[in-house]
């Protein structure tokens, strides 16, 4: 199975936009969505970026790598290197690398990757038929 990069790019951009929108306090998000969806969508964006880079990759491979990257970024927040703290002090650094380690974020990332994996796996099975 090979994914269409144009569709993946559109999904990735929509995911990023929605993820950023969940961080906007001016929008009336339910508390649960505001607290959890941004991190889950961040992990979905990682999965979609991997899909874009490797459109023929198997969903289980993308699942494993996306979850590993998400966990690695979260655990990197325990590091206290000054250059990493400086990077996290910028807006792009904060959005890409986070600000502080939170155990619950690992669950949020897992939920996001599980959902996108399920969608991708289901779609790939339909394509094969």
N, C-alpha and C positions, 0 to 999 in steps of 0.2 A: 504494500500500500504506500502510495506517495501522496502527501497532502499538497494542496495548492497554496503556494506562498502568499498570493494576494489575499486569500481568505484569512489565512493565519495572521497576516499583518493587520488586517482590519479588526480581527478579534483582539489582537494584542493592544492596538490603540484604544479600542473601546474599553478593554479591561483596565488599562492605565487610567483613562479618563474617569471611569466609574470608581476606581480605587482612590484617586485624588479627590473626587467629589465626596466620598465618605468621610474625608478629613475636614471638609468645610463645615465649620460651625454654623454658618448662615443658612444651611439647608436643613429642613426639618426631618432628619433621619431618626428613626426609632433608636432608643438607647442601645439595644442589642446590635443593631446594624452598625452604628457609629463606632462601637467598641470592638467589633470583631471582623467585619467584612473587609476592611482595608488590608489587614494582614493576610487573610485568606486570598484576596484578589492579588496581592503581591506574589504569592506562591503560584497562583494561576498564571500570572504574567511570566514568571520564570519558565513554567512548563511550555507556554506558547512561544516564548523566545527560542527555547530548545527545538520546538516543532519547526519554527521558521528556519533555524540553522541546519537542522537535519530532518527534512520533510519525510524521509523514508524510514525513520526510526520507529521501532516498535513501541507501542504505548507503555509497556512495562518498563522499558529502558528509560523512557522520558519520565515516568513516575519516579523511578529510583534516583535518577540524576537530579530532577527538580527538588525532590525532598531532601537529598543530600546537600544541595546548594542552599536551600532555605535554612536547614538546620545549621550549616556551617556559618552562614551570615549571622544567625541568632547567637550562636556560641562565640563568634568573634567579638560580640559586644561585651564579653567578659575581659577582653584584652585591654590593656591600659597604655598602649604605645601612643606617644604624643602625636605622631603623624596620623594615626588612625582617629584619635580624638579630634584633631584639626579637620580631618576630612568629614567627620560626622557633624561638625559645627556648621557646615555649609548646608544649604537647602538640598542640593542633589545628594550629598553624603547622608543626610538625615533620611531622605526618601529611599535611598538604595541600601544603606547599611544599618539603619535604625539608630536608636539613641541609647537604649539600655536593655540588658537581658531580662526577659520575662518568660517564665516557664510556659505560661498559657499561650504564648505566641507559637510554640511548637505544635500545640494542638490546632491552632488556627491555620497554620501552614499545612498541616496534615489534612485538615478538612478541605482546604482549597485544592490541594493536589489530588485528593481522592475524588472530588467532584469532577474536575477537568479530565482526570484519567477515565472516569466512568463514561463521560460524554465522548471522549476520543475513542475509547474501546468500543463503545456501542456504535459509533459512526463507522469505525473501520470494519466492524462485522457486517454492517448493512452494505457497505461498498463491495465487499467480497461476494455477496450473494448475487 
